[in-house]
Structures are given as structure tokens and as C-alpha cells.
């Protein structure tokens, strides 16, 4: 299994710190945001909009 790079681990820790305390290194948080936007765009290109929640909820609701 691939290990995460130290840079990715640092970014994850900073994001968790920000989520828990509301504080964090603005530069790292900016990089985390940029990476998230890039990943989202890649997923949209590859798979389109993944609308799985509404059909799953309807199926659960209709099975009652």
C-alpha cells in the first residue's frame, strides 16, 4: 500500500486542526483547498455528477 507523503500528512493535520479549533496556517489551508478543488474537478470529468443520495433515500423510503 502506498504511504502518504509527509507533505500530505502535514496538510491533513492542519486541516483537522482548523476543523477542531478554527485556527490553522492560512498557507497550508489554501493549498488544501486548491487540492480539493482539483480533485473535485477530476472526479467530475471522469464520472460526472454522482447523484447517489437522493435515489438511495427514495429506495429506503419506498421499501417501508
C-alpha positions as a Markdown table, in Angstrom:
| # | Residue | x | y | z |
|---|---|---|---|---|
| 1 | Unk | 0.0 | 0.0 | 0.0 |
| 2 | Unk | 1.3 | 3.5 | -0.8 |
| 3 | Unk | 2.2 | 5.7 | 2.1 |
| 4 | Unk | 1.2 | 9.3 | 2.3 |
| 5 | Unk | 3.9 | 11.8 | 1.7 |
| 6 | Unk | 5.0 | 13.9 | 4.7 |
| 7 | Unk | 3.6 | 17.0 | 2.9 |
| 8 | Unk | 0.1 | 15.4 | 2.6 |
| 9 | Unk | 0.2 | 14.3 | 6.2 |
| 10 | Unk | 1.1 | 17.9 | 7.3 |
| 11 | Unk | -1.8 | 19.2 | 5.2 |
| 12 | Unk | -4.2 | 16.7 | 6.7 |
| 13 | Unk | -3.1 | 17.6 | 10.2 |
| 14 | Unk | -3.5 | 21.3 | 9.6 |
| 15 | Unk | -7.0 | 20.7 | 8.1 |
| 16 | Unk | -8.0 | 18.7 | 11.2 |
| 17 | Unk | -6.6 | 21.4 | 13.5 |
| 18 | Unk | -8.6 | 24.0 | 11.6 |
| 19 | Unk | -11.8 | 21.9 | 11.8 |
| 20 | Unk | -11.3 | 21.4 | 15.5 |
| 21 | Unk | -10.2 | 24.8 | 16.6 |
| 22 | Unk | -11.0 | 27.2 | 13.8 |
| 23 | Unk | -7.3 | 28.1 | 13.6 |
| 24 | Unk | -4.6 | 27.0 | 11.2 |
| 25 | Unk | -1.8 | 28.0 | 8.9 |
| 26 | Unk | -3.5 | 30.0 | 6.2 |
| 27 | Unk | -1.0 | 29.0 | 3.5 |
| 28 | Unk | -1.5 | 25.2 | 4.2 |
| 29 | Unk | -5.2 | 25.7 | 4.3 |
| 30 | Unk | -5.1 | 27.5 | 1.0 |
| 31 | Unk | -3.1 | 24.6 | -0.5 |
| 32 | Unk | -5.6 | 22.0 | 1.0 |
| 33 | Unk | -8.5 | 24.0 | -0.6 |
| 34 | Unk | -6.7 | 24.1 | -4.0 |
| 35 | Unk | -6.0 | 20.4 | -3.9 |
| 36 | Unk | -9.6 | 19.7 | -3.0 |
| 37 | Unk | -10.9 | 21.8 | -5.9 |
| 38 | Unk | -8.5 | 20.0 | -8.3 |
| 39 | Unk | -9.6 | 16.5 | -7.1 |
| 40 | Unk | -13.3 | 17.5 | -7.4 |
| 41 | Unk | -12.8 | 18.7 | -11.0 |
| 42 | Unk | -11.0 | 15.4 | -11.8 |
| 43 | Unk | -13.9 | 13.3 | -10.4 |
| 44 | Unk | -16.5 | 15.4 | -12.2 |
| 45 | Unk | -14.6 | 14.9 | -15.5 |
| 46 | Unk | -14.2 | 11.2 | -15.0 |
| 47 | Unk | -17.6 | 10.4 | -13.5 |
| 48 | Unk | -19.9 | 13.4 | -13.9 |
| 49 | Unk | -22.2 | 14.3 | -11.1 |
| 50 | Unk | -22.6 | 11.4 | -8.8 |
| 51 | Unk | -26.2 | 11.6 | -7.6 |
| 52 | Unk | -26.4 | 8.7 | -5.2 |
| 53 | Unk | -28.0 | 10.1 | -2.1 |
| 54 | Unk | -31.5 | 11.0 | -3.4 |
| 55 | Unk | -32.1 | 7.6 | -5.2 |
| 56 | Unk | -30.8 | 5.8 | -2.1 |
| 57 | Unk | -33.1 | 7.7 | 0.2 |
| 58 | Unk | -36.1 | 7.2 | -2.1 |
| 59 | Unk | -35.4 | 3.5 | -2.3 |
| 60 | Unk | -35.2 | 3.3 | 1.5 |
| 61 | Unk | -38.3 | 5.3 | 2.0 |
| 62 | Unk | -40.3 | 3.3 | -0.6 |
| 63 | Unk | -39.3 | 0.0 | 0.9 |
| 64 | Unk | -41.2 | 0.8 | 4.2 |
